[in-house]
Amino acid sequence: MKIFGKERTDGATHDGQGEERKGVIDRVKYNGEADELVWKFPYDNLSVGTQLIVNQSQEAIFYSGGAAADVFGPGTHTVSANNIPILRKIINLPFGGNTPFTAEVWYVNKTVKRGLKWGTPSPITVFDPFYQLELQIGVAGEFGVRIKDSTLFITEVVGTLHLAVTADIVQNFKAIIIRKISTLINNYVMAHNINFSQLAGKTDEASDFVRAQIVEEFDKYGVEVVQFDVERITPIENDQLAEAREIQKQLTRQQRLGYTYQQERSFDVMQTAAGNEGSAGSTMGAGMGMGMGFGIGGAFGNQMGNMAGQINTQHQQQQQQAPGAVPPPPPAPVMFHVLINNAQQGPYDMNQLNQLAQSGQITRETYVWKNGMPQWAKASECAELINLFGAVPPPPPPPM
């Protein structure tokens, strides 16, 4: 699919110095392939009174001295100084009705070109805000365009780049997309707090987000984006992806067994204590034996949590008796994600949540979630958050 019927030359006819160069052209019509984006009429020896024929879905542009003189839509037009005012300046000799002049005529195809494939030639790096990791992904899709400003398109694309075939011009558009896609995908991931495991299912949302940003870039070339789709987002297998998957497995395990990250830290403390000599180890051994008799669900978690408290107390007493012993690490803070204006935000600790409650950004009806919760719930349904909103008075007594 050629963008020109022939290559551009230094002004000679594209077919050589034929008989057509001896006179003037009295009719100009499109003679290129049906799917060409731009086609240049091969002769420039025109005359006043020339018939210009423009087909449907085309525009014809007169160029003289490197400047666009006028644009003609579909139909048959008679070239004159009335419809091309610049002719009054470029024609100086009174030749009568067939005054000759030199000008180029370009035909521009205004139909929509769909199904143009694009894809990242190498992986792009995105930052996963949930797992706090940089991951590499491959992105691919389709786009469709239409030339909406013929003069701007020829000036910015054809005239400056001297592209010769449609494949070259499509490649130029793909380069625009590839140059912008890394930044736009990162912006989308951060704006919507998307993690790597969700990306593959977010192609429609990503398409809308990227399309809204890419339109302005194509406008610079007189081109309208009529279709833009992100069809595939593929994480690249590497160490970072393996680490993210391992974290995801741990979080899924915590949710399935019904305990939080803080409780898991307590389990770690108990396992350490079980390997130590003394009363703490004895208690741990007994606790593990008892634990086998409980279900692995919430009851087991509660029992083990109580045992963790006992072991921590014993461990503190041992530390008081043995100065210089390293104290245990502080417990991990309780962190909640919150849904504000239909957007997931956080995680926030209790101090931050208190500030949000004081400012009215979250209320009792705000949905929240933390590690260990099976699903989102209202803040009023979480025991840790009740005190953020104060006591709710009971309904007043009926009138006496």
VEXDREN-2710 file (C-alpha; in Angstrom, 1 decimal):
% VEXDREN-2710
k/r/px/py/pz
1/MET/0.0/0.0/0.0
2/LYS/1.9/3.1/-1.2
3/ILE/1.4/6.5/0.1
4/PHE/2.6/8.0/-3.3
5/GLY/2.0/6.4/-6.6
6/LYS/5.6/7.1/-7.4
7/GLU/8.6/8.4/-5.5
8/ARG/9.0/12.2/-5.2
9/THR/11.4/13.8/-7.7
10/ASP/13.1/17.1/-8.3
11/GLY/10.2/18.4/-10.4
12/ALA/10.3/16.2/-13.4
13/THR/7.3/14.1/-14.2
14/HIS/7.3/10.8/-12.4
15/ASP/7.1/9.0/-15.7
16/GLY/9.9/10.9/-17.3
17/GLN/9.9/13.8/-19.6
18/GLY/6.8/12.7/-21.7
19/GLU/4.6/14.5/-24.1
20/GLU/2.5/15.7/-21.3
21/ARG/5.2/18.2/-20.3
22/LYS/4.9/20.1/-23.6
23/GLY/1.5/21.5/-23.0
24/VAL/-0.7/22.2/-20.0
25/ILE/-2.9/19.8/-18.1
26/ASP/-6.6/20.6/-18.5
27/ARG/-8.0/17.8/-16.2
28/VAL/-6.7/16.6/-12.9
29/LYS/-8.1/13.3/-11.4
30/TYR/-7.1/10.7/-8.9
31/ASN/-5.2/7.7/-10.5
32/GLY/-3.7/6.0/-7.4
33/GLU/-4.5/2.8/-5.6
34/ALA/-7.8/2.7/-3.6
35/ASP/-6.1/2.3/-0.2
36/GLU/-3.3/4.9/-0.6
37/LEU/-3.4/7.5/2.1
38/VAL/-1.9/10.3/0.0
39/TRP/-1.3/10.5/-3.8
40/LYS/0.4/13.3/-5.7
41/PHE/-0.8/14.1/-9.2
42/PRO/2.3/13.4/-11.3
43/TYR/2.4/16.7/-13.3
44/ASP/2.6/20.3/-12.2
45/ASN/2.0/22.2/-15.5
46/LEU/-1.6/23.3/-14.9
47/SER/-3.7/26.1/-16.3
48/VAL/-6.6/28.3/-15.3
49/GLY/-9.7/26.5/-16.4
50/THR/-8.4/23.0/-15.5
51/GLN/-11.1/20.6/-14.3
52/LEU/-10.3/19.2/-10.9
53/ILE/-12.1/15.9/-10.0
54/VAL/-12.2/14.8/-6.4
55/ASN/-13.8/11.5/-5.4
56/GLN/-15.8/10.7/-2.3
57/SER/-13.9/10.4/0.9
58/GLN/-11.0/12.5/-0.6
59/GLU/-9.7/16.0/-0.5
60/ALA/-7.4/17.7/-3.0
61/ILE/-4.9/20.3/-1.9
62/PHE/-3.1/22.8/-4.2
63/TYR/0.4/23.6/-3.3
64/SER/2.4/26.5/-4.9
65/GLY/5.8/27.5/-3.8
66/GLY/5.7/25.1/-0.9
67/ALA/2.6/26.6/0.6
68/ALA/-0.9/25.2/0.6
69/ALA/-3.1/27.3/-1.6
70/ASP/-6.6/25.7/-1.1
71/VAL/-8.4/22.5/-0.2
72/PHE/-11.2/21.0/-2.4
73/GLY/-13.8/18.4/-1.3
74/PRO/-15.6/15.8/-3.4
75/GLY/-16.9/17.0/-6.7
76/THR/-15.8/18.6/-10.0
77/HIS/-14.1/22.0/-9.7
78/THR/-12.9/24.5/-12.3
79/VAL/-9.6/26.1/-11.3
80/SER/-9.8/29.9/-11.4
81/ALA/-8.4/32.9/-9.6
82/ASN/-11.7/33.1/-7.9
83/ASN/-11.5/29.8/-6.0
84/ILE/-7.7/29.9/-5.6
85/PRO/-7.0/33.5/-4.7
86/ILE/-3.2/32.9/-4.6
87/LEU/-3.3/32.5/-8.4
88/ARG/-3.7/36.3/-8.7
89/LYS/-0.2/36.6/-7.3
90/ILE/1.5/33.7/-9.1
91/ILE/0.1/34.4/-12.5
92/ASN/1.5/37.6/-14.0
93/LEU/1.1/37.2/-17.8
94/PRO/-2.3/37.8/-19.5
95/PHE/-2.6/34.5/-21.4
96/GLY/-6.4/34.7/-21.5
97/GLY/-8.6/31.8/-20.5
98/ASN/-5.9/29.2/-20.4
99/THR/-3.2/31.0/-18.4
100/PRO/-0.6/28.4/-17.5
101/PHE/0.9/28.1/-14.0
102/THR/2.9/25.6/-11.9
103/ALA/1.4/24.0/-8.8
104/GLU/1.3/20.6/-7.1
105/VAL/-2.0/18.7/-6.5
106/TRP/-2.1/16.2/-3.6
107/TYR/-5.0/13.8/-3.0
108/VAL/-5.7/12.8/0.6
109/ASN/-7.7/9.7/1.6
110/LYS/-10.1/10.6/4.4
111/THR/-11.4/7.1/5.1
112/VAL/-10.8/5.3/8.4
113/LYS/-7.9/2.9/8.7
114/ARG/-8.7/0.3/11.3
115/GLY/-7.0/-2.8/12.7
116/LEU/-3.5/-1.4/12.7
117/LYS/-1.4/-3.5/15.1
118/TRP/1.0/-2.1/17.7
119/GLY/3.1/-3.7/20.4
120/THR/6.1/-2.9/22.6
121/PRO/9.2/-4.3/20.9
122/SER/10.8/-4.9/24.4
123/PRO/9.4/-5.1/27.9
124/ILE/8.5/-1.9/29.7
125/THR/8.9/-1.4/33.5
126/VAL/5.9/-0.6/35.7
127/PHE/5.9/0.0/39.5
128/ASP/3.4/-2.2/41.3
129/PRO/2.1/0.0/44.1
130/PHE/0.6/-2.9/46.1
131/TYR/3.7/-5.1/46.2
132/GLN/6.1/-2.2/46.0
133/LEU/8.1/-3.9/43.2
134/GLU/9.2/-2.9/39.7
135/LEU/7.9/-5.4/37.2
136/GLN/8.4/-5.8/33.5
137/ILE/5.4/-6.3/31.1
138/GLY/4.7/-6.6/27.4
139/VAL/1.8/-4.6/26.0
140/ALA/0.1/-4.9/22.6
141/GLY/-3.1/-3.9/20.8
142/GLU/-4.8/-2.3/17.8
143/PHE/-5.6/1.2/16.7
144/GLY/-7.4/3.0/13.9
145/VAL/-6.9/6.5/12.5
146/ARG/-8.4/9.0/10.0
147/ILE/-6.8/12.0/8.5
148/LYS/-8.9/14.9/9.6
149/ASP/-6.7/17.9/8.7
150/SER/-5.2/17.2/5.3
151/THR/-3.0/20.2/5.1
152/LEU/-1.6/19.7/8.6
153/PHE/-1.0/16.0/7.8
154/ILE/0.9/16.6/4.6
155/THR/2.9/19.4/6.2
156/GLU/3.9/17.5/9.4
157/VAL/4.1/13.9/8.2
158/VAL/4.6/13.7/4.4
159/GLY/6.4/17.0/3.9
160/THR/8.9/16.7/6.8
161/LEU/9.4/12.9/6.9
162/HIS/9.2/12.3/3.1
163/LEU/7.5/9.0/3.8
164/ALA/6.9/7.0/0.7
165/VAL/4.6/4.1/1.6
166/THR/1.6/3.5/3.9
167/ALA/3.6/1.0/6.0
168/ASP/6.2/3.7/6.8
169/ILE/3.5/6.1/7.9
170/VAL/1.8/3.4/10.1
171/GLN/5.2/2.7/11.6
172/ASN/5.5/6.4/12.4
173/PHE/2.2/6.3/14.3
174/LYS/3.3/3.1/16.1
175/ALA/6.4/4.9/17.2
176/ILE/4.3/7.6/18.8
177/ILE/2.3/5.0/20.7
178/ILE/5.4/3.1/21.9
179/ARG/7.1/6.3/23.0
180/LYS/4.1/7.2/25.2
181/ILE/2.8/3.8/26.4
182/SER/5.3/3.2/29.2
183/THR/4.5/6.5/30.9
184/LEU/0.7/6.1/30.3
185/ILE/0.5/2.5/31.7
186/ASN/2.5/3.5/34.8
187/ASN/0.2/6.4/35.3
188/TYR/-2.8/4.1/35.0
189/VAL/-1.4/1.6/37.4
190/MET/-0.7/4.2/40.1
191/ALA/-3.9/6.1/39.6
192/HIS/-6.0/3.0/40.1
193/ASN/-3.7/1.2/42.5
194/ILE/-3.5/-1.9/40.2
195/ASN/-1.3/-4.9/41.1
196/PHE/0.3/-7.2/38.7
197/SER/-2.3/-10.0/39.1
198/GLN/-5.1/-7.6/38.0
199/LEU/-3.4/-6.1/35.0
200/ALA/-4.4/-8.8/32.5
201/GLY/-8.1/-8.3/33.3
202/LYS/-7.9/-4.5/33.0
203/THR/-7.3/-4.1/29.3
204/ASP/-10.6/-2.3/28.7
205/GLU/-10.0/0.3/31.4
206/ALA/-6.4/0.7/30.3
207/SER/-7.6/1.3/26.7
208/ASP/-9.8/4.1/27.8
209/PHE/-7.1/5.7/30.0
210/VAL/-4.4/5.5/27.3
211/ARG/-6.8/6.6/24.5
212/ALA/-7.7/9.8/26.3
213/GLN/-4.0/10.7/26.6
214/ILE/-2.8/9.6/23.2
215/VAL/-5.4/11.6/21.3
216/GLU/-3.6/14.9/21.8
217/GLU/-0.4/13.5/20.4
218/PHE/-2.0/12.4/17.2
219/ASP/-3.8/15.8/16.9
220/LYS/-0.4/17.4/16.3
221/TYR/-0.3/15.6/13.0
222/GLY/-3.8/16.3/11.8
223/VAL/-4.8/12.7/12.6
224/GLU/-7.9/11.5/14.5
225/VAL/-7.7/8.4/16.7
226/VAL/-11.0/6.5/16.0
227/GLN/-9.9/3.3/17.7
228/PHE/-7.4/2.4/20.3
229/ASP/-7.3/-0.9/22.2
230/VAL/-5.0/-2.4/24.7
231/GLU/-5.6/-6.1/23.9
232/ARG/-2.8/-7.8/25.9
233/ILE/-0.8/-7.0/29.0
234/THR/1.7/-9.8/29.8
235/PRO/4.0/-9.9/32.9
236/ILE/7.5/-11.0/32.0
237/GLU/8.9/-13.9/34.0
238/ASN/11.8/-12.8/36.2
239/ASP/12.9/-12.7/39.8
240/GLN/10.7/-9.7/40.6
241/LEU/7.6/-11.4/39.3
242/ALA/8.4/-14.5/41.3
243/GLU/8.8/-12.4/44.4
244/ALA/5.4/-10.7/43.8
245/ARG/3.8/-14.1/43.3
246/GLU/5.3/-15.4/46.6
247/ILE/3.9/-12.4/48.5
248/GLN/0.5/-13.0/46.9
249/LYS/0.6/-16.6/48.0
250/GLN/1.3/-15.5/51.6
251/LEU/-1.5/-13.0/51.6
252/THR/-3.9/-15.6/50.1
253/ARG/-2.9/-18.1/52.8
254/GLN/-3.5/-15.6/55.5
255/GLN/-7.0/-14.8/54.3
256/ARG/-7.8/-18.5/53.9
257/LEU/-6.7/-19.4/57.4
258/GLY/-8.3/-16.3/58.9
259/TYR/-5.4/-14.6/60.5
260/THR/-3.6/-11.3/60.0
261/TYR/0.0/-10.4/59.4
262/GLN/0.3/-9.4/63.1
263/GLN/-0.9/-12.8/64.2
264/GLU/1.6/-14.5/61.8
265/ARG/4.4/-12.5/63.5
266/SER/3.2/-13.9/66.8
267/PHE/3.4/-17.4/65.3
268/ASP/7.0/-16.7/64.4
269/VAL/7.7/-15.6/68.0
270/MET/6.2/-18.8/69.3
271/GLN/8.2/-21.0/66.9
272/THR/11.4/-19.3/68.1
273/ALA/10.4/-19.7/71.7
274/ALA/9.6/-23.4/71.1
275/GLY/13.2/-23.9/70.1
276/ASN/14.6/-22.2/73.3
277/GLU/15.2/-24.0/76.6
278/GLY/13.2/-23.0/79.6
279/SER/9.6/-22.5/80.5
280/ALA/8.8/-20.7/77.3
281/GLY/9.9/-23.7/75.2
282/SER/7.9/-26.1/77.5
283/THR/4.8/-24.0/77.1
284/MET/5.3/-23.8/73.4
285/GLY/5.6/-27.5/73.1
286/ALA/2.4/-28.0/75.1
287/GLY/0.7/-25.3/73.0
288/MET/1.6/-27.0/69.7
289/GLY/0.2/-30.3/71.0
290/MET/-3.0/-28.6/72.0
291/GLY/-3.1/-26.7/68.7
292/MET/-3.4/-30.0/66.8
293/GLY/-6.7/-30.6/68.6
294/PHE/-8.2/-27.3/67.3
295/GLY/-9.5/-26.5/63.8
296/ILE/-7.1/-24.6/61.6
297/GLY/-9.6/-21.7/61.3
298/GLY/-10.5/-18.8/63.6
299/ALA/-10.4/-20.9/66.8
300/PHE/-6.9/-22.0/66.2
301/GLY/-5.9/-18.4/65.5
302/ASN/-7.5/-17.1/68.7
303/GLN/-5.9/-19.9/70.8
304/MET/-2.5/-19.4/69.3
305/GLY/-2.9/-15.6/69.7
306/ASN/-3.6/-16.0/73.5
307/MET/-0.6/-18.3/73.8
308/ALA/1.6/-15.8/72.0
309/GLY/0.6/-13.2/74.7
310/GLN/1.6/-15.6/77.4
311/ILE/4.9/-16.3/75.8
312/ASN/5.6/-12.6/75.2
313/THR/5.0/-12.0/78.9
314/GLN/7.4/-14.7/79.9
315/HIS/9.9/-13.5/77.4
316/GLN/9.7/-10.0/78.9
317/GLN/10.3/-11.3/82.4
318/GLN/13.4/-13.2/81.1
319/GLN/14.7/-10.0/79.6
320/GLN/14.3/-8.2/82.9
321/GLN/16.3/-10.9/84.5
322/ALA/18.9/-10.9/81.8
323/PRO/20.0/-7.3/81.1
324/GLY/21.4/-6.7/77.7
325/ALA/19.1/-9.2/75.9
326/VAL/17.7/-8.0/72.6
327/PRO/14.0/-7.0/73.0
328/PRO/11.5/-8.4/70.6
329/PRO/10.6/-6.3/67.5
330/PRO/7.5/-4.1/68.0
331/PRO/4.3/-5.6/66.6
332/ALA/3.4/-4.6/63.1
333/PRO/0.8/-1.7/63.0
334/VAL/-2.7/-2.5/61.9
335/MET/-3.1/-1.1/58.4
336/PHE/-6.4/-0.6/56.6
337/HIS/-7.2/0.1/53.0
338/VAL/-10.2/2.5/52.6
339/LEU/-12.7/3.2/49.8
340/ILE/-13.0/7.0/49.3
341/ASN/-15.0/8.4/46.3
342/ASN/-15.1/4.9/44.8
343/ALA/-11.3/4.8/44.8
344/GLN/-9.1/2.4/46.9
345/GLN/-6.6/4.3/49.0
346/GLY/-4.1/3.4/51.7
347/PRO/-3.0/1.4/53.5
348/TYR/-3.3/3.8/56.5
349/ASP/-2.3/3.2/60.2
350/MET/-4.6/4.1/63.1
351/ASN/-3.2/7.6/63.4
352/GLN/-3.8/8.4/59.8
353/LEU/-7.3/6.8/60.0
354/ASN/-8.1/9.0/63.0
355/GLN/-7.1/12.1/61.0
356/LEU/-9.3/11.0/58.1
357/ALA/-12.2/10.5/60.5
358/GLN/-11.7/13.9/62.1
359/SER/-11.7/15.6/58.7
360/GLY/-14.9/13.7/57.6
361/GLN/-13.2/11.9/54.8
362/ILE/-14.2/8.6/56.2
363/THR/-17.3/7.8/58.2
364/ARG/-19.0/4.8/59.8
365/GLU/-20.3/3.9/56.4
366/THR/-16.9/3.9/54.6
367/TYR/-15.8/0.5/53.4
368/VAL/-12.5/-0.7/54.7
369/TRP/-10.3/-3.8/54.4
370/LYS/-7.1/-5.1/56.1
371/ASN/-5.1/-8.3/55.7
372/GLY/-7.1/-11.2/57.2
373/MET/-10.5/-9.9/56.3
374/PRO/-12.4/-12.1/53.8
375/GLN/-14.0/-9.1/52.2
376/TRP/-14.6/-5.3/52.5
377/ALA/-16.8/-4.2/55.4
378/LYS/-18.1/-0.9/56.8
379/ALA/-15.9/0.9/59.3
380/SER/-18.6/0.6/61.9
381/GLU/-18.4/-3.2/61.6
382/CYS/-14.6/-3.3/62.6
383/ALA/-13.9/-3.4/66.3
384/GLU/-10.5/-1.6/65.8
385/LEU/-12.3/1.4/64.2
386/ILE/-15.3/1.9/66.4
387/ASN/-13.6/4.5/68.7
388/LEU/-12.7/6.7/65.7
389/PHE/-16.3/8.0/65.4
390/GLY/-17.4/8.3/69.0
391/ALA/-20.4/6.8/70.7
392/VAL/-23.7/6.9/68.9
393/PRO/-26.5/7.9/71.3
394/PRO/-29.5/5.5/71.5
395/PRO/-32.9/6.7/70.2
396/PRO/-34.7/9.1/72.5
397/PRO/-37.4/7.7/74.7
398/PRO/-41.0/8.1/73.4
399/PRO/-42.8/11.2/74.5
400/MET/-44.7/10.9/77.8
END
